[in-house]
Amino acid sequence: QEAKTGDHFMTSAFESYAKQVMRLVFHSVMPNLARRKKSYQMLELTFAIDDTYTFWYLGANNSPQLSRTPKIIRNIINPMNDEVKSLVLELSDLPEAFVNMRYGDRYGKFRLVYSEYEADIRNTTYNPCTEFNAKWSLAKSAVLGTASLHDYKTRVESANLREVKKFTRAAWDKCRAKYKNPETCLQSETVRKVLNERYANYVDKASVSMDSSGDEEGERDARDAKIAELVEARLREMAGIGEPGAEGEDGAGAGASASASGSAAN
């Protein structure tokens, strides 16, 4: 969704909603929480975002699956586990260091959603009917309004298309400098590899319309077919073949660009 609304959609809109859900979940289970030193319970909350940019809380899992892809494990899971251990040990050994923390305060990338000390001092009672308010909806409306005003979706898609054309043209020119026959470059595995990688990235970032059966395998097949279609169109464009009536790179590129725009992929 950030491809259409801007880079701050998740932090400005979704984070406000997610924090309220996390607070609600915590207060729901708080009476049943056991007090144990140097221990913790990790919960995984699952959310969905629909085509209207509305957030939906799907549920919580008290035994989250942390064995994701190597990139996610390296960049997210491992740093999170290290931070959790530091938080638990510091909270046990030096609890007074956390006394002045308030709702929303950070410890690394963690946010505080409840403080007994703060609740006692302020004598507050959590009421989801008043606390779970529409602030996140206002944040979402503001982000979408700004995105619409600046036509962010069109600008991002144009930038993505310029980027993929730049790198694919560089790969093609490098091949043509070595081989004078364009047919050689059309069949070059090196050129096709570059184009496949670049268009895979483009399809994942852009709002590319794809026909699929709705299941995971169908979506994967549709994605691969769209990438192959864009690669072939770009190769014909750079070789000067194009479609009947196409003139040069701009004419042939229009067909590729048109096929690469449209509604969000399922």
RODO-2510 file (C-alpha; in nm, 4 decimals, decimal comma):
residues 266
     n   res          X          Y          Z
     1     q     0,0000     0,0000     0,0000
     2     e     0,2953     0,2341     0,0530
     3     a     0,3477     0,2313    -0,3238
     4     k     0,0281     0,4383    -0,3483
     5     t     0,0279     0,6411    -0,0269
     6     g     0,3879     0,7317     0,0512
     7     d     0,6726     0,6051     0,2625
     8     h     0,5114     0,7010     0,5932
     9     f     0,1844     0,5129     0,5550
    10     m     0,2816     0,2342     0,7969
    11     t     0,4348     0,4600     1,0621
    12     s     0,1700     0,7323     1,0399
    13     a    -0,1495     0,5300     0,9959
    14     f    -0,0957     0,1622     1,0706
    15     e     0,1225     0,2100     1,3777
    16     s    -0,1482     0,4175     1,5501
    17     y    -0,4015     0,1405     1,4925
    18     a    -0,1635    -0,1423     1,5864
    19     k    -0,0654     0,0214     1,9175
    20     q    -0,4291     0,0500     2,0205
    21     v    -0,4886    -0,3163     1,9340
    22     m    -0,1780    -0,4215     2,1267
    23     r    -0,2957    -0,2242     2,4279
    24     l    -0,6391    -0,3849     2,4094
    25     v    -0,4907    -0,7355     2,3823
    26     f    -0,2578    -0,6721     2,6767
    27     h    -0,5365    -0,5482     2,9033
    28     s    -0,7496    -0,8467     2,8007
    29     v    -0,4895    -1,0993     2,9184
    30     m    -0,3341    -0,8978     3,2018
    31     p    -0,5405    -1,0622     3,4840
    32     n    -0,4039    -1,4024     3,3790
    33     l    -0,0384    -1,3016     3,3461
    34     a     0,1998    -1,4737     3,5869
    35     r     0,4762    -1,2683     3,7493
    36     r     0,8076    -1,4401     3,6891
    37     k     1,1470    -1,2765     3,7016
    38     k     1,3703    -1,2908     3,3961
    39     s     1,0988    -1,4357     3,1740
    40     y     0,8760    -1,3055     2,8972
    41     q     0,5863    -1,3997     2,6740
    42     m     0,5994    -1,3091     2,3080
    43     l     0,2787    -1,2591     2,1105
    44     e     0,2387    -1,2356     1,7349
    45     l    -0,0462    -1,0120     1,6208
    46     t    -0,1743    -1,0559     1,2670
    47     f    -0,3258    -0,7731     1,0643
    48     a    -0,4614    -0,7287     0,7143
    49     i    -0,5039    -0,4185     0,4981
    50     d    -0,7815    -0,4194     0,2389
    51     d    -0,8150    -0,2263    -0,0864
    52     t    -0,9754     0,0694     0,0944
    53     y    -0,6713     0,0964     0,3255
    54     t    -0,8784    -0,0205     0,6207
    55     f    -0,6904    -0,2223     0,8837
    56     w    -0,8265    -0,5466     1,0238
    57     y    -0,7003    -0,7241     1,3339
    58     l    -0,7118    -1,0992     1,2639
    59     g    -0,5878    -1,2476     1,5901
    60     a    -0,2984    -1,3155     1,8271
    61     n    -0,0665    -1,6141     1,8463
    62     n     0,1167    -1,6948     2,1711
    63     s     0,3637    -1,9207     1,9925
    64     p     0,4823    -1,7207     1,6926
    65     q     0,6762    -1,8873     1,4128
    66     l     1,0132    -1,7131     1,4003
    67     s     1,1837    -1,9294     1,1373
    68     r     1,1249    -1,7020     0,8379
    69     t     1,3452    -1,6354     0,5390
    70     p     1,7191    -1,5779     0,6044
    71     k     1,6840    -1,2063     0,5279
    72     i     1,3994    -1,1608     0,7796
    73     i     1,5822    -1,3688     1,0406
    74     r     1,9000    -1,1633     0,9959
    75     n     1,7402    -0,8173     0,9795
    76     i     1,4376    -0,8541     1,2098
    77     i     1,4169    -1,1737     1,4178
    78     n     1,7736    -1,1858     1,5526
    79     p     1,7897    -0,8141     1,6501
    80     m     1,4448    -0,8457     1,8117
    81     n     1,5498    -1,1515     2,0165
    82     d     1,8651    -0,9730     2,1343
    83     e     1,6615    -0,6686     2,2342
    84     v     1,4051    -0,8812     2,4197
    85     k     1,6787    -1,0509     2,6246
    86     s     1,8355    -0,7159     2,7130
    87     l     1,4972    -0,5726     2,8099
    88     v     1,4031    -0,8697     3,0319
    89     l     1,7391    -0,8823     3,2106
    90     e     1,7569    -0,5061     3,2645
    91     l     1,3995    -0,4930     3,3902
    92     s     1,4778    -0,7699     3,6409
    93     d     1,8141    -0,6375     3,7588
    94     l     1,7389    -0,2633     3,7538
    95     p     1,3603    -0,2069     3,7610
    96     e     1,3989     0,1494     3,8944
    97     a     1,5414     0,2483     3,5553
    98     f     1,1951     0,1961     3,4047
    99     v     0,9924     0,3853     3,6665
   100     n     0,9725     0,7068     3,4699
   101     m     0,8658     0,5398     3,1427
   102     r     0,5187     0,6289     3,0184
   103     y     0,2767     0,4865     2,7651
   104     g     0,4333     0,5090     2,4206
   105     d     0,7933     0,5415     2,5429
   106     r     1,0548     0,3363     2,3575
   107     y     1,3076     0,0766     2,4603
   108     g     1,5004     0,0183     2,1405
   109     k     1,2245    -0,0600     1,8905
   110     f     0,9773    -0,1691     2,1587
   111     r     0,6961     0,0591     2,2771
   112     l     0,5501     0,0620     2,6277
   113     v     0,1747    -0,0077     2,6210
   114     y     0,1131    -0,0232     2,9966
   115     s     0,2838     0,0854     3,3197
   116     e     0,1429    -0,0119     3,6606
   117     y     0,3258     0,2791     3,8188
   118     e     0,1759     0,5247     3,5709
   119     a    -0,1713     0,3754     3,6187
   120     d    -0,1435     0,4056     3,9996
   121     i    -0,0145     0,7631     3,9914
   122     r    -0,2755     0,8814     3,7456
   123     n    -0,5478     0,6582     3,8911
   124     t    -0,6683     0,5627     3,5462
   125     t    -0,8868     0,2727     3,4380
   126     y    -0,8531     0,1310     3,0907
   127     n    -1,1763     0,1559     2,8939
   128     p    -1,1526     0,0242     2,5361
   129     c    -1,4715     0,2055     2,4381
   130     t    -1,3005     0,5402     2,4966
   131     e    -0,9360     0,4469     2,4466
   132     f    -0,9807     0,2551     2,1219
   133     n    -1,0771     0,5653     1,9324
   134     a    -1,0685     0,6897     1,5765
   135     k    -0,7258     0,8582     1,5897
   136     w    -0,5820     0,5969     1,3566
   137     s    -0,8640     0,6673     1,1090
   138     l    -0,7746     1,0363     1,1133
   139     a    -0,4092     0,9479     1,0528
   140     k    -0,5099     0,7239     0,7640
   141     s    -0,7303     0,9959     0,6130
   142     a    -0,4486     1,2502     0,6398
   143     v    -0,1976     1,0196     0,4696
   144     l    -0,4401     0,9299     0,1902
   145     g    -0,5331     1,2950     0,1425
   146     t    -0,1694     1,3959     0,1049
   147     a    -0,1044     1,1057    -0,1332
   148     s    -0,4003     1,2076    -0,3501
   149     l    -0,2979     1,5738    -0,3499
   150     h     0,0525     1,4962    -0,4741
   151     d    -0,0579     1,2090    -0,7009
   152     y     0,1948     0,9903    -0,5201
   153     k     0,0851     0,6684    -0,6887
   154     t     0,1557     0,7979    -1,0413
   155     r     0,4853     0,9547    -0,9394
   156     v     0,6118     0,6367    -0,7748
   157     e     0,5083     0,4158    -1,0640
   158     s     0,6770     0,6535    -1,3115
   159     a     0,9948     0,6495    -1,1023
   160     n     0,9880     0,2691    -1,0847
   161     l     0,9474     0,2474    -1,4623
   162     r     1,2327     0,4927    -1,5237
   163     e     1,4570     0,2917    -1,2928
   164     v     1,3874    -0,0425    -1,4602
   165     k     1,4361     0,1086    -1,8067
   166     k     1,7672     0,2651    -1,7055
   167     f     1,9215    -0,0581    -1,5766
   168     t     1,7846    -0,2784    -1,8535
   169     r     1,9116    -0,0319    -2,1150
   170     a     2,2567    -0,0407    -1,9500
   171     a     2,2628    -0,4225    -1,9716
   172     w     2,1519    -0,4109    -2,3357
   173     d     2,4087    -0,1452    -2,4362
   174     k     2,6859    -0,3436    -2,2670
   175     c     2,5913    -0,6497    -2,4698
   176     r     2,5612    -0,4540    -2,7953
   177     a     2,9071    -0,3057    -2,7417
   178     k     3,0379    -0,6594    -2,7529
   179     y     2,8075    -0,8125    -3,0151
   180     k     2,6920    -0,6196    -3,3215
   181     n     2,4079    -0,8581    -3,3999
   182     p     2,1027    -0,7672    -3,1846
   183     e     1,9788    -1,1260    -3,2118
   184     t     2,2770    -1,2350    -3,0009
   185     c     2,1736    -0,9987    -2,7221
   186     l     1,8098    -1,1032    -2,7534
   187     q     1,9161    -1,4578    -2,6676
   188     s     2,1853    -1,3619    -2,4152
   189     e     2,1361    -1,5328    -2,0778
   190     t     2,3207    -1,2498    -1,9039
   191     v     2,0897    -0,9836    -2,0473
   192     r     1,7796    -1,1895    -1,9713
   193     k     1,8977    -1,2496    -1,6156
   194     v     1,9343    -0,8755    -1,5557
   195     l     1,5936    -0,8059    -1,7088
   196     n     1,4267    -1,0814    -1,5064
   197     e     1,5736    -0,9492    -1,1819
   198     r     1,4834    -0,5897    -1,2585
   199     y     1,1277    -0,6643    -1,3689
   200     a     1,0736    -0,8979    -1,0722
   201     n     1,1604    -0,6054    -0,8472
   202     y     0,9422    -0,3739    -1,0554
   203     v     0,6392    -0,6039    -1,0388
   204     d     0,6781    -0,6407    -0,6616
   205     k     0,6904    -0,2626    -0,6126
   206     a     0,4435    -0,1415    -0,8737
   207     s     0,0664    -0,1810    -0,9003
   208     v     0,0855    -0,4359    -1,1796
   209     s    -0,2419    -0,5936    -1,2861
   210     m    -0,2236    -0,9731    -1,2951
   211     d    -0,4802    -1,2433    -1,3646
   212     s    -0,4651    -1,5228    -1,1077
   213     s    -0,6858    -1,7947    -0,9658
   214     g    -0,6682    -1,6361    -0,6206
   215     d    -0,4602    -1,9089    -0,4566
   216     e    -0,0910    -1,8784    -0,3687
   217     e     0,0293    -2,0967    -0,6534
   218     g    -0,1915    -1,9138    -0,9026
   219     e    -0,0596    -1,5761    -0,7868
   220     r     0,2988    -1,6971    -0,8181
   221     d     0,2357    -1,8278    -1,1701
   222     a     0,0635    -1,5014    -1,2668
   223     r     0,3570    -1,3019    -1,1320
   224     d     0,6081    -1,5117    -1,3276
   225     a     0,3993    -1,4796    -1,6446
   226     k     0,3765    -1,1006    -1,6056
   227     i     0,7537    -1,0732    -1,5552
   228     a     0,8178    -1,2855    -1,8640
   229     e     0,5745    -1,0702    -2,0660
   230     l     0,7455    -0,7470    -1,9579
   231     v     1,0927    -0,8883    -2,0257
   232     e     0,9994    -0,9943    -2,3790
   233     a     0,8360    -0,6580    -2,4496
   234     r     1,1425    -0,4717    -2,3265
   235     l     1,3800    -0,6873    -2,5317
   236     r     1,1746    -0,6237    -2,8484
   237     e     1,1671    -0,2533    -2,7651
   238     m     1,5450    -0,2260    -2,7259
   239     a     1,6063    -0,4366    -3,0356
   240     g     1,3832    -0,2027    -3,2343
   241     i     1,1325    -0,4760    -3,3154
   242     g     0,8298    -0,3572    -3,1188
   243     e     0,4653    -0,4007    -3,2112
   244     p     0,3185    -0,2929    -3,5449
   245     g     0,2865     0,0853    -3,5505
   246     a     0,5328     0,1343    -3,2637
   247     e     0,7969     0,3984    -3,3191
   248     g     1,1214     0,3702    -3,1289
   249     e     1,1619     0,3184    -2,7592
   250     d     0,8872     0,5577    -2,6528
   251     g     0,6274     0,3923    -2,8747
   252     a     0,7179     0,0386    -2,7760
   253     g     0,7566     0,1420    -2,4148
   254     a     0,4023     0,2765    -2,4043
   255     g     0,2635    -0,0733    -2,4545
   256     a     0,4844    -0,2146    -2,1825
   257     s     0,3967     0,0721    -1,9497
   258     a     0,0266     0,0338    -2,0131
   259     s     0,0381    -0,3362    -1,9411
   260     a     0,2315    -0,2675    -1,6232
   261     s    -0,0230    -0,0226    -1,4819
   262     g    -0,3701    -0,0734    -1,3511
   263     s    -0,5315    -0,1905    -1,0334
   264     a    -0,3445    -0,3419    -0,7409
   265     a    -0,2508    -0,7062    -0,7748
   266     n    -0,4559    -0,9562    -0,5806
***
